[in-house]
Amino acid sequence: MPEVRIIAKNFMDMVASMPTMKLDKLYENGFICEAILRSLPPLAKKYVIQMLHIDVPVAAKLLEEWVLPDGVSKYRVAIDRLVQLRVFVEAVDRKNEKTYKVNPTFQRSLQKLLVQGGTLPREAMPSNITVRLPTLENLEAYALEQWECFLLQLISPSQVEKPLNISSSLMKVFQRRLLSHRDREAPKLTESGFQFLLMDTNAQLWYIIREYISNSEERGVDAAELISFMLELSFHVIGEAYSVDTLTDFQRSIINDLADLGLVKLQQGRKGSWFIPTKLATNLSMSLSDSSSRKEGFVVVETNFRVYAYSTSKLHCEILRLFSRVEYQLPNLIVGAITKESLYNAFENGITAEQIITFLQQNAHPRVANRTPSVPENVTEQIRLWENDLNRVEMTDAYYYDEFPSRDVFEGACDCAREWNGLLWEDSKKMHMVVKTEVHPYVRDYLRRQK
């Protein structure tokens, strides 16, 4: 089976991949440094705080002594992460021993933030100007609705009732690895596209944001500026309104794209316009695991392989079609069945059994989510068995030999095939053997010489 090719990196992975000069420029912002600090493993945070006011390099051996013997693995993970993000600068002293020092730019910015405090470039607007702000529940529902609409427009534009105002060039950036385009044919999902749809919402978000940033240079946008603005957004308060007038021209062009993705909600009033960050935006500086809070599921799977999805979402229906046979759809209920044929189709498209099972478990309806297991065991085992059926037999072009004149000739032919690593099967009693196609000419020549 093909391996998962899609990797949903979080923001800090993208920050770590930036060139040194752009990374140092990014660290001139104290809030960026705080976001980096938040994302670090606990031991890495401890090292940064302890070394924040030390201006000389510290020996690696000394840092290792700060942890107990059973914490060596955590020490290595912490140091690797700090070096990747250039929070620590690695060097070698006169004794040829490894040393670490806090990045001077990062050090100055974080010291200033901790000592003097810091304020965001913008303050929340007063309530007498912003009226009828959405509740947190409505804001979360809006973010989810926008995200689902974006995904549906991404994979099946004909299903969208109200298309988002995303430019065609930007949509092509998102579709690049998820859809394959051929002349005179409708776009089709790639293996990565099928796998993408089965990810949870936060994993999908990281992937889209990564593509948005990594292709920013093609659109004439500075990636460092873009990351800086997005991390800055993560420090805003969910549900509070912030004036659009406080944004730069560059930030205004980005905020519209983020609104289409559900990261912010734009509103217009008599005295101006404002944006309201959603939970998706404030989660950007967190790690993927921290932000993957469980959402209410909608799927019930029965022991007879029937699937009931309590949802009005067209996107959910399209996702279920990836691995099940949808039989009928009511206004708030999708009914289908997991069959051998529907799963074989999913496996051929690059989806694995574990991805399907994980999707069903993560999206289990509240009535079954607390059961152990939430998906019947006979269903999960059968899904794995059907996947193994496809892996059980491997087709290889080969040649079959029989009717050898003597046992010596048979054994010599087997040895010849073995030398070329091409003997697939042999029956020494009946003197039969099978060899790979590419080895056939060598075995044939050997047999001709024996005549």
C-alpha positions in Angstrom: 0.0 0.0 0.0 1.3 3.6 -0.6 2.5 5.5 2.4 1.0 8.7 3.6 2.7 11.4 1.5 1.0 14.4 3.1 2.5 15.9 6.2 0.6 18.6 8.0 3.5 20.6 9.6 2.6 23.2 12.2 3.8 26.8 12.2 7.0 26.1 14.1 8.1 23.6 11.5 7.7 26.2 8.8 9.6 28.8 10.9 12.5 26.3 11.3 12.7 25.9 7.6 13.3 29.6 6.9 16.7 31.0 5.9 18.9 32.3 8.7 18.6 36.0 7.8 14.8 35.9 7.6 14.6 34.0 10.8 16.7 36.6 12.6 14.5 39.3 11.2 11.4 37.5 12.5 12.9 37.3 16.0 13.1 41.1 16.1 9.4 40.9 17.1 8.9 40.1 20.8 5.5 38.4 20.2 7.0 36.1 17.7 9.6 35.1 20.3 6.9 34.5 22.8 5.0 32.3 20.3 8.2 30.3 19.7 8.7 29.9 23.5 5.1 28.7 23.9 5.5 26.0 21.2 8.7 24.5 22.7 8.8 21.2 24.7 8.9 21.8 28.5 12.6 21.1 28.9 13.4 23.4 26.0 11.5 26.2 27.7 13.5 25.6 30.8 16.8 25.9 28.9 15.7 29.2 27.2 14.6 30.8 30.5 17.8 29.7 32.3 20.1 30.9 29.6 18.2 34.1 28.7 20.5 36.3 30.6 23.8 34.4 30.0 25.8 36.1 27.2 28.6 33.4 26.9 28.4 30.0 25.3 27.5 27.1 27.6 29.0 23.6 27.1 26.7 20.9 25.9 28.0 18.6 28.7 26.9 21.1 31.3 23.4 21.3 29.8 23.1 17.6 29.9 24.0 17.6 33.6 20.9 19.7 34.2 18.6 16.7 33.7 18.4 13.3 35.5 19.9 10.3 33.8 16.5 9.0 32.6 15.9 12.3 30.9 18.7 12.1 28.3 16.2 11.4 25.4 14.2 14.5 26.4 17.4 16.5 26.5 18.2 15.6 22.9 14.7 16.4 21.7 14.8 19.8 23.4 18.3 20.7 22.0 17.4 19.5 18.5 14.3 21.7 18.5 16.1 24.7 19.8 18.8 24.4 17.2 16.3 23.8 14.4 14.5 27.1 15.3 17.9 28.9 15.7 16.9 29.8 19.2 20.2 28.1 20.2 23.3 28.8 18.1 25.7 25.8 18.1 29.5 26.3 18.1 32.7 24.5 19.0 35.1 25.9 21.6 38.9 25.7 21.8 38.8 22.3 23.4 36.8 21.1 20.4 33.7 20.6 22.6 30.2 21.5 21.5 28.6 24.7 23.1 25.3 26.5 22.8 24.3 30.1 23.1 20.9 31.8 22.8 20.4 33.6 19.5 21.3 37.3 20.3 18.3 38.7 18.3 15.9 36.3 20.0 17.6 37.0 23.4 17.2 40.8 23.1 13.6 40.7 22.0 12.5 38.2 24.7 14.4 40.1 27.4 12.7 43.3 26.4 9.2 41.6 26.3 9.6 40.0 29.7 11.2 43.1 31.4 9.2 45.9 29.9 6.1 44.0 28.8 4.5 44.5 25.4 1.4 45.6 23.7 -0.1 44.4 20.4 -0.1 46.8 17.5 -3.8 47.2 17.9 -6.4 47.3 20.8 -9.8 45.8 20.7 -12.5 48.2 19.6 -15.0 49.6 22.3 -18.4 47.9 22.5 -20.3 51.1 21.8 -18.9 51.1 18.2 -19.1 47.4 17.5 -22.7 46.2 17.9 -24.1 42.7 17.6 -20.8 40.8 17.8 -21.3 37.1 17.4 -21.2 34.8 20.4 -18.3 32.4 20.8 -20.6 29.5 19.8 -21.7 31.4 16.7 -18.2 32.3 15.8 -17.0 28.7 16.1 -20.0 27.6 13.9 -19.0 30.3 11.4 -15.4 29.2 11.3 -16.4 25.5 10.7 -19.0 26.5 8.0 -16.4 28.6 6.2 -13.8 25.9 6.4 -16.2 23.2 5.0 -17.3 25.5 2.2 -13.6 26.1 1.3 -12.9 22.3 1.3 -16.0 21.6 -0.8 -15.0 24.3 -3.3 -11.5 22.9 -3.4 -12.5 19.3 -4.3 -16.0 19.7 -5.8 -16.9 23.3 -7.0 -20.2 22.2 -8.5 -21.5 21.3 -5.0 -21.0 24.8 -3.6 -24.1 27.0 -3.4 -22.2 30.2 -2.5 -18.6 30.1 -3.8 -16.0 31.9 -1.8 -14.2 34.9 -3.4 -10.8 33.1 -3.5 -8.9 34.0 -6.7 -8.4 31.2 -9.2 -4.6 31.5 -9.0 -4.7 31.0 -5.2 -7.1 28.1 -5.5 -4.7 26.4 -8.0 -2.0 26.7 -5.3 -4.1 24.7 -2.9 -5.2 22.2 -5.5 -1.6 21.6 -6.8 -1.0 18.4 -4.8 -4.6 17.5 -4.0 -6.0 17.3 -7.6 -4.7 16.0 -10.9 -5.5 18.0 -14.0 -5.6 16.4 -17.5 -6.7 17.9 -20.8 -10.4 17.7 -21.4 -11.0 15.8 -18.2 -12.5 16.9 -14.9 -10.0 17.3 -12.1 -9.6 14.2 -10.0 -8.3 13.7 -6.4 -4.8 12.5 -6.1 -3.7 10.0 -3.4 -2.6 13.0 -1.3 -6.1 14.5 -1.9 -7.9 11.5 -0.6 -5.7 11.3 2.5 -6.1 15.1 3.1 -9.9 14.8 3.3 -9.7 12.1 6.0 -7.5 14.3 8.2 -9.0 16.2 11.2 -9.7 19.9 10.8 -6.6 21.1 12.5 -4.3 18.9 10.4 -6.0 20.1 7.2 -5.6 23.7 8.4 -1.8 23.3 8.9 -1.5 21.8 5.4 -3.4 24.7 3.7 -1.6 27.3 5.7 1.8 25.7 4.9 0.9 25.7 1.1 -0.3 29.3 1.5 3.0 30.5 3.0 5.4 28.3 0.9 3.9 29.7 -2.3 3.8 33.3 -1.1 6.9 34.3 -3.0 5.2 33.4 -6.3 2.5 35.9 -5.4 5.1 38.6 -4.5 4.4 38.3 -0.8 7.3 38.1 1.8 7.0 34.8 3.7 8.6 36.2 6.8 6.1 39.1 6.9 3.2 36.6 6.4 4.3 34.3 9.2 4.8 37.3 11.5 1.3 38.6 10.9 -0.3 35.2 11.4 1.6 34.6 14.6 0.6 38.1 15.7 -3.0 37.1 15.1 -2.7 34.2 17.5 -2.3 36.7 20.4 -5.6 38.4 19.7 -8.6 37.5 21.8 -11.3 35.2 20.3 -14.5 37.1 19.8 -13.1 40.6 20.2 -13.3 43.1 17.3 -10.2 44.8 15.9 -10.3 47.7 13.5 -9.3 47.0 9.9 -7.8 50.6 9.8 -5.0 49.4 12.1 -3.8 47.0 9.4 -1.1 47.8 6.8 -2.0 47.5 3.1 -0.2 44.1 3.0 -2.1 42.9 6.0 -5.4 44.0 4.5 -4.8 41.9 1.4 -4.1 38.9 3.6 -7.1 39.3 6.0 -9.6 38.7 3.2 -8.0 35.3 2.4 -8.0 34.4 6.1 -11.7 35.3 6.3 -12.4 32.9 3.4 -10.6 30.2 5.3 -12.6 30.9 8.5 -9.6 32.2 10.6 -11.3 35.6 11.0 -14.8 37.1 10.5 -15.2 40.4 8.8 -18.0 42.8 9.8 -19.0 46.3 8.6 -20.4 49.0 10.8 -21.5 52.6 10.4 -18.2 53.9 11.7 -15.8 51.5 10.1 -15.1 47.8 9.6 -13.4 45.2 11.8 -12.2 41.7 12.0 -12.9 39.1 14.7 -10.4 36.3 15.2 -11.8 32.7 15.5 -10.4 29.8 17.4 -8.6 28.6 14.2 -6.5 31.8 14.2 -5.7 31.8 17.9 -4.5 28.1 17.6 -1.9 28.9 15.0 1.0 29.4 17.4 0.2 26.1 19.3 1.5 22.7 18.3 -0.7 20.4 16.3 -1.4 18.1 19.2 -2.3 21.0 21.5 -4.9 22.5 19.2 -6.6 19.2 18.2 -9.4 19.5 20.6 -12.2 16.9 20.1 -15.2 18.1 18.1 -18.6 16.6 18.3 -18.8 13.6 15.9 -21.6 12.6 13.6 -21.0 9.0 12.5 -22.5 5.8 13.9 -21.2 2.5 12.5 -23.2 -0.7 13.2 -22.0 -4.3 13.4 -23.7 -5.0 10.1 -21.4 -2.4 8.4 -24.2 0.1 8.0 -23.1 3.8 8.4 -25.4 6.5 9.7 -24.0 10.1 9.5 -26.2 12.7 11.3 -25.1 15.7 9.2 -26.5 18.3 6.8 -23.0 18.9 5.3 -22.3 18.1 1.7 -18.7 17.8 2.5 -19.4 15.0 5.0 -21.3 13.2 2.3 -18.4 13.5 -0.2 -16.0 12.2 2.4 -18.1 9.2 3.2 -18.3 8.4 -0.5 -14.5 7.9 -0.4 -14.8 4.5 1.4 -18.5 3.6 1.6 -21.5 3.2 -0.6 -23.9 6.1 0.1 -27.4 4.7 -0.4 -29.6 7.7 0.3 -29.5 11.2 1.9 -32.2 12.8 4.0 -32.1 16.5 5.1 -30.1 15.7 8.2 -29.1 12.0 7.7 -26.7 10.2 5.4 -27.1 6.4 5.2 -24.5 4.2 3.6 -22.7 0.9 3.9 -19.1 -0.2 4.1 -18.6 -2.8 1.4 -15.7 -4.8 0.0 -16.0 -3.0 -3.3 -16.2 0.5 -1.8 -13.1 -0.3 0.4 -11.1 -1.7 -2.6 -11.8 1.5 -4.4 -10.5 3.5 -1.5 -7.4 1.4 -1.2 -6.7 1.8 -4.9 -6.9 5.6 -4.4 -4.2 5.5 -1.7 -6.3 5.5 1.4 -5.2 3.0 4.1 -7.3 0.9 6.4 -5.9 2.8 9.5 -6.9 6.2 8.0 -10.5 5.0 7.5 -10.7 3.5 11.0 -9.2 6.6 12.6 -11.6 8.9 10.7 -14.6 6.8 12.0 -13.3 6.8 15.5 -12.5 10.6 15.6 -15.9 11.5 14.2 -18.0 9.0 16.2 -21.4 10.4 17.3 -21.6 11.4 21.0 -24.0 8.4 21.6 -21.3 6.0 20.7 -18.1 8.0 21.2 -17.8 6.9 24.9 -18.2 3.2 24.1 -15.1 1.0 23.9 -14.6 0.5 21.0 -16.6 3.4 19.4 -16.5 1.5 16.1 -17.5 -2.2 16.3 -14.5 -4.5 16.4 -15.8 -6.8 13.7 -15.9 -3.8 11.3 -12.4 -2.6 12.0 -10.9 -6.1 11.8 -12.7 -6.7 8.5 -11.5 -3.4 7.0 -7.9 -4.5 7.9 -8.5 -8.0 6.4 -9.8 -6.6 3.2 -6.7 -4.4 2.9 -4.5 -7.4 3.6 -6.3 -9.3 0.8 -4.8 -6.8 -1.7 -1.4 -7.2 -0.3 -1.5 -11.0 -0.1 -0.7 -11.6 -3.8 2.0 -9.8 -5.8 1.9 -10.1 -9.6 5.4 -10.7 -11.2 6.1 -11.5 -14.8 8.0 -14.9 -14.8 8.9 -18.0 -16.8 8.0 -21.6 -15.8 10.4 -24.5 -16.5 9.7 -28.2 -16.4 10.7 -31.5 -18.2 14.4 -31.2 -17.3 16.5 -34.1 -18.8 18.3 -34.8 -15.5 18.5 -33.7 -11.9 21.9 -32.3 -12.5 20.7 -30.0 -15.2 17.7 -29.0 -13.0 19.9 -28.1 -10.0 22.4 -26.3 -12.2 19.5 -24.2 -13.7 18.3 -23.4 -10.2 21.9 -22.4 -9.1 22.1 -20.2 -12.2 18.8 -18.4 -11.4 20.0 -18.0 -7.7 23.2 -16.3 -8.8 21.2 -13.7 -10.6 18.7 -13.4 -7.7 15.9 -14.5 -10.0 14.6 -17.8 -8.6 11.0 -17.3 -7.5 10.0 -21.0 -6.8 11.3 -24.5 -7.2 9.9 -28.1 -6.7 12.9 -30.4 -6.4 10.8 -33.6 -6.5 9.0 -32.8 -9.8 11.9 -30.7 -11.1 9.8 -27.6 -11.8 10.9 -24.0 -11.3 9.9 -20.4 -11.9 12.3 -17.5 -12.6 12.0 -13.8 -13.1 11.6 -12.5 -16.6 14.8 -10.6 -16.5 16.7 -13.7 -15.5 15.2 -15.9 -18.2 17.8 -15.2 -20.9 20.6 -16.4 -18.6 18.8 -19.6 -17.6 18.0 -20.2 -21.3 21.6 -19.8 -22.3 22.7 -22.2 -19.5 20.3 -24.9 -20.7 21.4 -24.5 -24.3 25.0 -25.1 -23.2 24.0 -28.4 -21.5 22.7 -29.9 -24.7 
